[in-house]
Amino acid sequence: MSATLAFALLAIGWAVTRVIYQMQYRHTHRQLVLEKAAQREQRVVWTVGITVIPVSLVWLATPWIDFAQMPWPIWTTVAGMATGVMALALFVWTHRALRANWSPVLQIRSGHELVTSGPYRWLAHPMYSAMTLGVVSNVCLTANYVLAVLQVAGLAILLVVRLRDEEKMMEYQFGGAYRQFLETRWRLVPLIW
């Protein structure tokens, strides 16, 4: 399997997963009032998306950014495929664990639960862990420094904007239970608290 095909298939898997859960969310939560933090976060997500996605499509369909290709050995493609499959599996598993607690923006709803099952048994933020693995996979598969810079920068911006706000929101809602949750799990990557 070529790196291009693997990249395209993994991107489709991520998109299908997100569309399925987005549709479920819209079906069960028709009214959504966005607070300023959620609006800021949504703008960041859209900005990153409209930057990374078109450049990824350009890489897939045209030679326009071929000048930025890096001469990486074949094992990086294999590593990218393996990492991509792990990232997609973690992404799907995290959505399944969250069930109705998932939303596209940071928010606490009536009946919101502190999820401690699935990947949340070990990781405090498995969705972001999956995204981090996804970026590593994409960098290995594309071997293109323009895409690498955009994807790493996009992930870093997303983590800076969301992570602190999400932890504050969860601590406000769940108090000591959430602090204990954070103390007993790795944040994003195993072995890093």
PEBELHU-V977871 format. One record per residue. N is the residue number from 1. RES is the residue in one small letter. PHI is phi in whole degrees, 0 to 359 (* if undefined). OMEGA is omega in whole degrees, 0 to 359 (none if undefined). Layout:
n={N,N}
res={RES,RES}
phi={PHI,PHI}
omega={OMEGA,OMEGA}
This chain:
n={1,2,3,4,5,6,7,8,9,10,11,12,13,14,15,16,17,18,19,20,21,22,23,24,25,26,27,28,29,30,31,32,33,34,35,36,37,38,39,40,41,42,43,44,45,46,47,48,49,50,51,52,53,54,55,56,57,58,59,60,61,62,63,64,65,66,67,68,69,70,71,72,73,74,75,76,77,78,79,80,81,82,83,84,85,86,87,88,89,90,91,92,93,94,95,96,97,98,99,100,101,102,103,104,105,106,107,108,109,110,111,112,113,114,115,116,117,118,119,120,121,122,123,124,125,126,127,128,129,130,131,132,133,134,135,136,137,138,139,140,141,142,143,144,145,146,147,148,149,150,151,152,153,154,155,156,157,158,159,160,161,162,163,164,165,166,167,168,169,170,171,172,173,174,175,176,177,178,179,180,181,182,183,184,185,186,187,188,189,190,191,192,193}
res={m,s,a,t,l,a,f,a,l,l,a,i,g,w,a,v,t,r,v,i,y,q,m,q,y,r,h,t,h,r,q,l,v,l,e,k,a,a,q,r,e,q,r,v,v,w,t,v,g,i,t,v,i,p,v,s,l,v,w,l,a,t,p,w,i,d,f,a,q,m,p,w,p,i,w,t,t,v,a,g,m,a,t,g,v,m,a,l,a,l,f,v,w,t,h,r,a,l,r,a,n,w,s,p,v,l,q,i,r,s,g,h,e,l,v,t,s,g,p,y,r,w,l,a,h,p,m,y,s,a,m,t,l,g,v,v,s,n,v,c,l,t,a,n,y,v,l,a,v,l,q,v,a,g,l,a,i,l,l,v,v,r,l,r,d,e,e,k,m,m,e,y,q,f,g,g,a,y,r,q,f,l,e,t,r,w,r,l,v,p,l,i,w}
phi={*,280,298,297,294,299,301,296,295,295,299,296,301,296,295,298,302,293,297,301,287,294,294,298,297,296,291,266,228,295,260,226,259,269,277,302,298,292,295,299,297,295,297,297,301,296,298,298,299,283,268,284,297,298,293,297,294,299,298,292,254,222,268,300,246,296,300,263,292,257,280,268,289,299,296,291,294,297,298,297,296,297,295,297,295,297,297,295,298,294,299,294,300,295,301,295,292,287,48,288,280,283,213,287,234,289,197,250,245,301,82,297,245,276,279,233,253,63,292,289,294,242,244,284,226,295,296,288,297,298,295,296,299,298,294,301,300,298,297,294,287,278,49,233,289,295,296,300,297,298,289,294,296,299,296,299,297,300,294,296,287,269,301,295,298,295,295,297,298,292,294,298,284,250,56,300,297,286,299,294,305,294,289,252,223,287,291,239,234,308,75,241,276}
omega={181,179,180,180,178,178,181,180,178,178,178,178,178,182,180,179,183,179,179,182,175,178,177,180,181,180,184,182,186,182,180,177,182,172,183,180,180,178,178,181,180,177,179,180,179,180,178,181,183,174,187,185,179,179,176,178,176,179,181,193,185,175,189,180,176,178,184,179,178,181,182,178,184,182,178,176,178,178,178,178,181,179,179,178,178,180,180,178,179,179,179,181,179,177,180,179,182,182,184,178,180,171,182,177,179,178,173,180,176,180,180,182,171,184,180,180,181,181,179,174,185,185,177,184,184,178,179,174,178,179,178,176,178,178,177,179,182,179,179,184,184,182,183,186,175,178,180,181,180,184,179,178,179,178,180,179,180,180,180,183,190,192,181,179,180,180,177,180,181,178,177,183,189,174,184,179,179,177,178,176,181,183,185,180,172,181,183,188,177,180,173,181,none}
